[in-house]
């Protein structure tokens, strides 16, 4: 029996590739600031690559990049060999 699983695109919004710097920060209890590079953005979120492996799913951070400033929730992390990729949902855009 040959079973193939197809994985389709699950994103509900289109994303636009972008290059630029992004900063996120939070208090836990000390202020931690993470500097990274934007990968893409959508109307309700963004994705960045950085070097901080301790962001937790569900954590709320303040952010600033070239197109927006505000608060966002960490939706997922992908820890790669030399970097971390994180997807964020912007809260109250």
C-alpha distances in whole Angstrom, upper triangle without the diagonal:
4,6,10,13,16,19,22,26,27,31,33,36,36,37,40,40,43,45,48,49,48,50,49,51,51,53,52,55,56,55,52,52,49,49,46,45,43,40,40,41,40,43,42,41,41,39,41,40,43,44,44,41,42,42,40,38,40,43,46,48,50,49,51,50,51,50,50,52,51,49,45,42,40,36,34,35,33,35,34,36,39,39,38,37,38,37,40,40,44,46,48,48
4,7,10,13,16,19,23,24,28,30,33,33,34,37,37,40,42,45,46,45,47,46,48,48,51,50,53,54,53,50,49,46,46,43,42,40,37,36,38,37,40,39,38,38,36,38,37,40,41,41,38,40,40,38,36,38,41,43,45,48,47,48,47,48,47,47,49,48,46,42,40,37,34,32,32,30,32,32,33,37,36,35,34,35,34,37,38,41,44,46,46
4,7,10,13,16,20,21,25,27,30,30,31,34,34,37,39,42,43,42,44,43,45,45,48,46,50,51,50,47,46,43,43,40,39,37,34,34,35,34,36,35,35,34,33,35,35,37,38,39,36,37,36,35,32,35,38,40,42,44,43,45,44,45,44,44,46,45,43,39,36,34,31,29,29,27,30,29,31,35,34,33,31,32,31,34,34,38,40,42,42
4,6,10,13,16,18,21,24,26,27,28,30,30,34,36,39,40,39,41,40,42,43,45,44,48,48,47,44,43,40,40,37,36,34,31,30,31,31,33,32,31,31,30,32,32,34,36,36,33,35,34,33,30,33,36,38,39,42,40,42,41,42,41,41,43,42,40,36,34,32,28,26,27,25,27,27,29,32,31,30,28,29,28,31,32,35,37,40,39
4,6,10,13,15,18,21,23,24,25,27,28,31,33,36,37,36,38,37,39,39,42,41,44,45,44,41,40,37,37,34,33,31,28,27,28,28,30,29,28,28,26,29,29,32,33,33,31,32,31,29,27,29,32,34,36,38,37,39,37,39,37,38,39,38,36,33,30,28,24,23,24,22,24,25,27,30,29,27,25,26,25,27,28,31,34,36,36
4,6,10,12,15,18,20,20,21,24,25,28,30,33,34,34,36,35,37,38,41,40,43,44,43,40,39,36,36,32,31,29,25,24,25,25,27,26,25,25,24,27,27,30,32,32,30,32,30,29,26,28,31,33,34,36,35,36,35,36,35,35,37,36,34,31,29,27,23,22,23,21,24,24,27,29,28,26,24,24,23,25,26,29,32,34,33
4,7,9,12,15,17,17,18,21,22,25,27,30,31,30,32,31,34,34,37,37,40,41,39,36,35,32,32,29,27,25,22,21,22,21,24,23,22,22,20,23,24,27,29,29,27,28,27,25,23,25,27,29,30,32,31,33,31,33,31,31,33,32,31,27,25,23,19,18,19,18,21,21,24,26,25,23,20,20,19,22,22,26,28,30,30
4,6,9,12,14,14,15,18,20,23,26,28,30,29,31,30,33,34,37,37,40,41,39,36,35,32,31,28,26,24,21,19,20,19,21,20,20,20,19,22,23,27,29,29,28,29,27,26,23,24,27,28,30,31,30,31,29,30,29,29,31,31,29,26,24,22,19,18,20,19,22,22,26,27,26,23,20,20,18,21,21,24,26,28,27
4,6,9,10,10,12,15,16,20,22,25,27,26,28,27,30,31,34,35,38,38,36,33,32,29,29,25,23,21,17,16,16,15,17,17,16,17,16,19,21,24,27,27,26,27,25,24,21,22,25,26,27,28,27,28,26,27,25,26,28,27,26,23,21,20,17,16,18,17,21,21,25,26,24,22,18,18,15,18,18,20,23,25,24
4,6,9,11,12,16,17,20,23,25,26,25,27,26,28,29,32,32,35,36,34,32,30,28,28,25,23,21,18,16,16,14,16,15,14,15,15,19,21,24,26,26,25,26,23,22,19,19,22,23,24,26,25,26,25,26,24,24,26,25,24,20,19,18,14,14,17,17,21,22,25,26,24,21,18,17,14,15,15,18,20,22,21
4,6,7,9,12,14,17,20,22,23,22,24,23,26,27,30,31,34,34,32,30,28,26,25,23,21,18,15,13,12,10,12,11,11,12,13,16,19,22,25,25,24,25,22,21,18,18,21,21,22,23,22,23,22,23,21,21,22,22,21,18,17,16,13,14,16,17,20,22,25,26,23,20,17,15,12,13,12,15,17,19,18
4,7,9,13,16,19,22,24,25,23,25,24,27,28,31,32,35,36,33,31,30,27,27,25,23,20,18,14,13,10,10,10,11,13,15,19,21,25,28,27,27,27,24,23,20,20,22,22,23,24,22,23,22,23,20,20,22,21,21,18,17,17,15,16,19,20,24,25,29,29,26,23,20,18,14,14,13,15,17,18,16
4,6,10,13,15,19,21,22,21,23,23,26,27,30,32,34,35,32,30,28,26,25,23,21,17,15,12,10,7,7,8,9,11,13,17,20,23,27,27,27,27,24,24,21,20,22,21,22,22,20,21,20,20,17,17,20,20,19,17,17,17,15,17,19,20,24,25,28,29,25,23,19,17,14,13,12,13,16,16,15
4,7,10,13,16,19,21,20,23,23,26,28,32,33,36,36,33,31,28,26,25,22,19,16,13,10,9,6,8,10,11,11,13,16,19,23,26,27,27,28,25,25,22,22,24,23,23,23,21,21,19,19,16,17,20,21,21,18,19,19,17,18,20,20,24,24,28,27,24,22,18,17,14,15,14,15,18,19,16
4,7,9,13,15,17,17,20,20,23,25,29,31,33,33,30,28,25,23,21,18,16,12,10,6,5,5,8,10,9,8,10,13,16,19,23,24,24,25,22,23,21,21,22,21,21,21,18,18,16,16,14,15,18,19,19,17,17,17,16,16,18,18,21,21,25,24,21,19,15,15,12,13,13,14,17,18,16
4,6,10,13,15,15,19,20,23,26,30,32,34,33,30,28,25,22,20,17,14,11,9,5,5,6,9,12,11,9,10,13,15,19,22,24,25,26,24,25,23,23,24,23,22,21,18,17,14,14,12,14,17,19,20,18,19,19,18,19,19,19,22,22,25,24,21,20,16,16,14,14,15,15,19,20,17
4,7,10,13,14,17,19,23,26,29,31,34,33,29,27,24,21,18,15,12,8,6,4,7,9,12,14,12,10,10,11,13,16,20,22,23,25,23,24,23,24,24,23,22,21,18,17,14,13,13,15,18,20,21,19,20,19,19,18,18,18,20,20,22,21,19,18,14,15,13,15,16,17,20,22,19
4,7,10,11,15,17,21,24,27,29,32,31,27,24,21,18,16,13,9,6,6,5,7,10,13,15,13,10,10,10,12,15,19,21,22,24,22,24,23,24,24,22,20,19,16,14,11,10,10,13,16,18,19,18,20,19,19,19,19,19,21,20,23,21,18,17,14,15,14,15,16,16,20,21,18
4,7,10,13,16,20,23,27,29,31,29,26,23,19,17,13,10,7,5,6,7,10,13,16,17,15,11,11,10,11,13,17,19,21,23,21,24,24,25,24,23,20,19,16,14,10,9,11,14,16,19,20,19,21,20,20,20,19,19,20,19,21,19,16,16,14,15,15,16,18,18,22,23,20
4,7,10,13,17,21,24,26,28,26,23,20,17,14,11,9,6,5,8,10,11,15,17,18,15,12,11,10,11,12,16,18,20,22,20,23,23,24,23,21,19,17,13,11,7,7,10,12,14,17,18,18,20,19,21,20,19,20,20,20,22,19,16,16,15,15,16,16,18,17,21,22,20
4,7,10,14,17,21,23,25,23,19,17,13,11,7,6,5,6,9,11,12,16,18,18,15,12,11,9,10,10,13,15,18,20,18,21,22,22,20,19,16,14,11,9,6,7,10,12,12,15,16,16,18,17,20,19,18,19,19,19,21,18,15,15,14,14,15,15,17,17,20,22,19
4,7,10,14,17,20,22,20,16,14,10,8,6,5,6,6,10,11,11,15,16,16,13,10,10,8,9,9,12,13,16,17,15,18,18,19,17,15,12,11,7,6,5,8,10,10,10,12,13,12,15,14,17,17,16,17,18,19,21,18,15,14,13,12,13,12,14,14,16,18,16
4,7,10,14,16,18,16,13,10,7,6,5,6,8,9,13,14,14,17,18,17,14,12,12,9,11,10,12,12,15,15,13,16,17,18,15,13,10,8,6,5,7,10,12,11,10,11,11,12,14,13,17,17,16,18,18,19,21,19,15,14,14,12,13,12,15,14,16,18,17
4,7,11,13,15,14,11,8,6,5,7,8,11,11,14,15,15,17,18,16,13,12,12,10,11,10,12,11,13,13,10,13,14,14,11,10,6,5,4,7,9,13,14,12,10,10,9,9,11,11,14,15,14,17,17,19,21,19,16,14,13,11,12,10,13,12,14,16,16
4,7,10,12,10,7,5,4,6,9,11,14,15,18,19,18,20,21,19,16,15,15,13,15,13,13,11,14,12,10,13,15,14,11,9,6,5,7,9,12,16,17,14,12,11,10,10,12,12,16,17,16,19,19,21,23,21,18,16,16,14,15,13,15,14,15,17,17
4,7,8,8,6,6,7,9,12,15,18,18,21,22,21,22,22,20,18,17,17,16,17,15,15,13,14,12,10,12,14,13,9,8,5,6,9,12,15,19,20,17,14,12,10,11,11,12,15,17,17,20,20,23,25,23,20,17,18,15,16,14,15,15,15,17,18
4,5,5,4,6,9,12,15,18,21,22,25,25,25,26,26,23,21,21,21,20,20,18,18,14,16,13,12,13,15,14,11,10,9,10,13,16,19,23,23,20,17,15,13,14,14,15,18,19,19,22,22,25,27,25,22,20,21,18,19,17,19,18,17,20,21
3,5,7,7,11,13,17,19,23,24,26,27,26,28,28,25,23,22,22,21,21,18,18,14,15,11,11,12,15,14,10,11,11,13,16,19,22,25,26,23,20,18,16,16,15,15,18,19,18,21,21,24,26,24,22,19,21,18,20,18,20,20,19,22,24
4,7,9,12,15,19,21,25,26,29,30,29,30,31,28,25,25,25,23,24,21,20,17,17,14,14,15,18,17,13,13,13,15,17,20,24,27,28,25,22,20,17,18,18,18,21,22,22,24,24,27,28,27,24,22,24,21,23,21,23,22,21,24,26
4,6,10,13,16,19,23,25,27,29,28,30,31,28,26,25,24,22,22,19,18,15,17,14,14,16,19,19,15,15,13,14,17,19,22,26,27,24,21,20,18,19,19,19,22,23,22,24,23,26,27,25,23,21,23,21,23,21,23,23,22,25,26
4,7,10,13,16,20,21,24,26,25,27,28,25,23,22,22,20,20,17,16,14,16,14,13,15,18,18,14,13,11,11,13,15,18,22,23,21,18,16,15,16,17,17,21,21,21,23,22,25,26,24,21,20,21,19,21,19,21,20,20,23,23
4,7,10,13,17,18,21,23,23,25,26,24,21,20,19,16,16,13,13,10,13,11,10,13,16,16,13,12,10,11,12,14,17,20,22,20,17,16,15,15,15,15,19,19,17,20,19,21,22,20,17,16,17,16,18,17,19,19,20,22,23
4,7,10,13,15,18,20,20,23,24,22,19,17,16,14,14,11,11,10,13,12,11,14,17,17,14,13,10,9,9,11,13,17,19,17,14,14,14,14,15,15,18,18,17,19,18,20,21,19,16,15,16,15,17,16,18,18,19,21,21
4,6,10,12,15,17,18,21,22,20,17,15,13,11,10,7,8,7,10,11,10,13,16,17,14,13,10,10,9,11,12,16,18,16,15,15,14,14,14,13,16,16,14,16,15,17,18,15,12,11,12,12,14,14,17,17,19,21,21
4,7,10,13,15,16,20,21,20,17,14,13,9,9,7,8,9,12,14,13,16,18,19,17,16,13,12,10,10,10,13,16,15,14,15,15,15,16,15,18,17,15,17,16,17,18,15,12,12,12,12,14,14,18,17,20,22,21
4,7,10,12,14,17,20,19,15,12,10,6,6,4,7,9,12,14,13,16,17,19,17,17,14,14,11,11,10,12,15,15,15,16,16,15,16,14,17,16,14,14,14,14,16,13,10,10,9,10,12,13,16,17,20,22,21
4,6,9,12,15,18,18,14,11,9,5,5,7,10,12,15,17,16,18,19,21,19,19,16,15,12,11,9,11,13,14,15,17,17,16,17,16,17,16,15,15,15,15,17,14,11,11,10,11,12,13,16,17,20,22,20
4,6,8,12,14,14,11,7,6,4,7,9,13,14,16,18,16,19,18,20,19,18,15,15,12,11,8,9,11,12,13,15,16,14,16,14,15,15,14,15,16,16,18,16,13,12,10,10,10,11,14,14,18,20,17
4,7,11,14,14,11,8,5,5,7,10,14,16,17,19,17,19,19,20,20,19,18,18,15,14,11,12,13,14,16,18,18,16,17,15,15,14,14,13,15,15,17,16,13,12,9,10,10,12,14,15,19,21,19
4,7,11,11,9,6,5,7,10,14,17,18,19,21,19,20,19,20,20,19,18,18,15,14,11,12,11,13,15,17,17,15,16,15,15,15,15,15,17,17,20,19,16,15,11,11,9,11,12,13,17,19,16
4,7,8,6,4,6,9,12,16,19,20,21,22,19,20,18,19,19,18,16,16,13,13,10,11,9,10,13,14,14,13,14,14,14,15,16,17,19,20,23,22,19,17,13,12,10,9,10,10,14,15,13
4,5,5,6,9,12,16,19,22,23,23,24,21,21,19,19,20,18,18,17,15,15,13,13,11,11,14,14,15,13,14,15,14,16,17,19,22,23,26,25,22,19,16,14,11,10,9,10,13,14,11
4,6,8,12,15,19,21,25,25,26,26,22,22,20,19,20,18,18,17,15,15,14,14,11,10,13,13,14,12,14,16,15,17,20,21,25,26,29,29,25,22,19,16,13,11,9,9,11,11,8
4,7,11,14,18,20,23,23,23,23,19,19,17,15,16,15,15,15,13,14,14,15,12,11,12,11,11,9,11,12,12,15,17,19,23,24,28,27,24,21,17,14,11,9,6,5,8,9,7
4,7,10,14,16,19,19,20,20,16,16,14,14,14,13,13,13,11,12,12,14,11,10,11,11,10,8,9,10,10,12,14,16,19,21,24,23,20,17,14,11,7,5,4,5,9,11,9
4,7,10,13,16,17,17,18,15,16,15,15,15,14,13,13,10,11,10,12,11,10,12,12,12,9,10,10,10,11,12,14,17,18,21,20,17,14,11,8,6,5,7,8,11,14,12
4,7,10,14,14,15,16,13,15,14,15,15,15,14,14,12,13,11,13,13,13,14,15,14,11,11,10,10,10,10,11,13,14,18,17,13,11,7,6,4,6,9,11,14,17,15
4,7,10,11,13,14,12,14,14,16,15,15,13,14,11,12,10,13,14,14,14,15,15,12,13,11,12,11,10,10,12,13,15,14,10,8,6,6,7,8,12,13,16,19,18
4,7,9,11,13,12,15,15,17,17,17,15,16,14,14,13,15,17,17,17,18,18,15,15,13,14,12,10,9,10,10,12,10,7,6,4,6,9,11,15,16,20,23,21
4,6,8,11,11,14,15,18,16,17,14,15,13,14,14,16,18,18,18,19,18,16,16,13,15,13,11,11,10,10,12,9,6,5,6,8,11,13,17,18,21,24,23
4,6,9,10,14,16,18,17,18,16,17,16,17,17,20,22,21,21,21,20,18,18,15,17,15,11,11,9,10,10,8,5,6,9,10,14,16,19,21,23,27,26
4,6,7,10,13,16,14,15,13,15,15,17,17,21,22,21,20,20,18,16,16,13,15,13,10,11,9,11,12,10,8,7,9,10,13,14,18,19,21,25,25
4,6,9,11,14,13,15,15,17,17,19,20,23,25,24,22,22,19,17,16,12,14,12,8,9,7,9,11,10,8,6,9,10,13,15,18,20,22,26,26
4,6,10,12,10,13,13,16,16,19,21,24,25,24,22,21,18,16,14,11,13,12,9,11,10,13,15,14,12,9,12,11,14,15,18,19,21,24,25
4,7,9,7,9,9,13,13,17,18,22,22,20,19,17,14,12,10,7,10,9,8,11,11,14,16,16,13,9,10,8,11,11,14,16,17,21,21
4,6,5,9,10,14,15,19,20,24,24,22,20,18,15,12,9,7,9,8,8,11,12,15,18,18,15,12,12,10,11,11,13,16,16,20,21
4,6,9,11,15,16,19,20,24,23,21,20,18,14,11,8,5,5,6,7,11,13,16,19,20,17,13,12,9,9,9,11,14,14,18,19
4,6,10,13,15,18,20,24,23,20,19,16,12,9,6,5,6,8,11,14,16,20,23,23,20,16,15,12,11,9,10,12,12,15,17
4,7,10,12,16,18,22,22,19,17,14,10,8,6,5,8,10,11,15,16,20,23,22,19,15,15,11,11,10,11,12,12,15,17
4,7,10,13,16,20,19,16,13,10,7,6,4,6,10,12,14,17,19,22,25,24,20,17,16,13,12,9,9,10,9,12,14
4,6,10,13,17,17,14,11,8,6,5,6,8,11,13,14,17,19,21,24,23,19,16,15,12,12,9,10,10,10,13,14
4,7,11,14,14,11,8,6,4,6,9,11,14,16,17,20,21,23,26,24,21,18,17,14,14,11,11,10,10,12,12
4,7,10,11,8,6,5,6,7,10,11,14,16,16,19,20,22,25,22,19,17,15,13,12,10,11,9,11,13,12
4,7,8,6,4,7,9,10,13,14,17,19,19,21,22,23,26,23,20,18,17,15,14,12,13,11,13,14,13
4,6,6,6,9,12,12,15,16,18,19,19,20,22,23,25,22,19,18,16,15,14,13,14,12,15,16,13
4,6,8,12,14,15,18,19,21,22,22,23,25,25,27,25,22,20,18,17,17,15,16,14,17,18,15
4,7,11,13,14,17,18,20,21,22,24,25,26,29,27,23,22,19,18,16,14,15,12,15,15,12
4,7,10,11,14,16,18,20,21,23,25,26,29,27,23,21,19,17,15,13,13,10,12,12,9
4,7,9,13,15,18,20,21,23,25,26,29,27,23,21,19,17,16,13,13,9,11,11,9
4,7,10,13,16,18,20,23,24,27,29,28,24,21,19,16,15,11,11,7,7,8,7
4,7,10,13,16,17,21,22,25,28,26,23,20,18,15,13,9,9,6,6,8,8
4,7,9,12,14,17,19,22,25,24,20,17,15,11,10,6,5,4,5,9,9
4,6,9,12,15,17,20,24,23,19,16,14,10,9,5,5,6,7,11,12
4,6,8,11,14,17,20,20,16,12,11,7,6,5,7,9,10,14,15
4,7,11,13,16,20,20,17,13,11,7,6,5,6,10,12,15,16
4,7,10,13,17,17,14,10,8,6,5,7,10,13,15,19,19
4,6,9,13,13,10,7,6,4,7,9,12,15,18,21,21
4,6,10,11,9,6,5,6,9,12,15,18,21,25,24
4,7,8,6,5,6,9,12,15,18,21,24,27,27
4,6,5,6,7,11,14,17,21,23,26,30,29
4,6,8,11,14,17,21,24,27,30,33,32
4,7,10,14,17,20,24,26,29,32,31
4,7,10,14,16,20,22,25,28,27
4,6,10,13,17,19,22,25,24
4,7,10,14,16,19,23,22
4,7,10,13,16,19,18
4,7,10,13,16,16
4,6,9,13,12
4,6,9,9
4,6,6
4,6
4
